[in-house]
Amino acid sequence: MEERNNCVEMDETGGRCPQPALKTPDGTFFCIKHLGLKDHKIASPPNWVLFQVYGGESMGERLSASGIFKTDPDRDQIDENHLADAQRVGRYAHKYFKFFKKNASGVPIFGEGGRHNVGGITECIAEMNGAGYRWVNVHWYERETKNKKNPRGATLVCGFFKGEIEQSLSLSASDEELVRDYFKGTYQHLHVWNNPPDPEDGIVHAVLLIGHQENNNPKKDLRFVDGLWFVAPVVVIQATEKLSVS
């Protein structure tokens, strides 16, 4: 059974079409509504890409011992912001999180199930570097989990931006190495969210990485492809060993 991708056409919100897609002979994905169009308007690349690594207590301990900036986000306020964003663009905020009572305004590019056993994050970031994206910020925060044996977790967030911005990344060599470790190996679960254009931040894509495995060979790699995002069978690709921060 072929894994699902969402349509790559731009919808009326200025974001990506939320409908499941059919794969065309050239490898592109269009929903039934957009498949027959003569002139396609493909969804725009993001201004921001946020890689969000979800880990457990051991990850929190490593980050606590580092010099990486720790934040304390207001999760209720963030959820309210997602609801407001969904209402602003005319989307149903509970479409994807009906049972978790959470709001979302974006589109899960790989469907609600995401992808599994995916690697190649370092190579994906190298691809983004080549497209003009710079790693400009990093922070982490603690969070509660639903795992009774491991109730405390941590989330590491790395922001990549394309364009002119005053922000610049400042990390020690050891902290940068710590972050790069989390871009190696394989993730049990991968989700990519394409959010509708925001008046202040533009288009933001969020890459959610869950269940890090250091010594497991991935079956598939993540690819950026100008913000259309694909997961492809693993191939041997030479990429820069050090993430670009320039």
Beta strands, then each sheet from edge to edge (+ up, - down):
strand 1: 22-23
strand 2: 29-30
strand 3: 48-55
strand 4: 107-108
strand 5: 115-119
strand 6: 134-144
strand 7: 152-161
strand 8: 186-194
strand 9: 204-213
strand 10: 220-223
strand 11: 230-233
sheet 1: 1+ 2-
sheet 2: 4+ 8- 9+ 3+ 7- 6+
sheet 3: 4+ 8- 5+ 10+ 11-
end
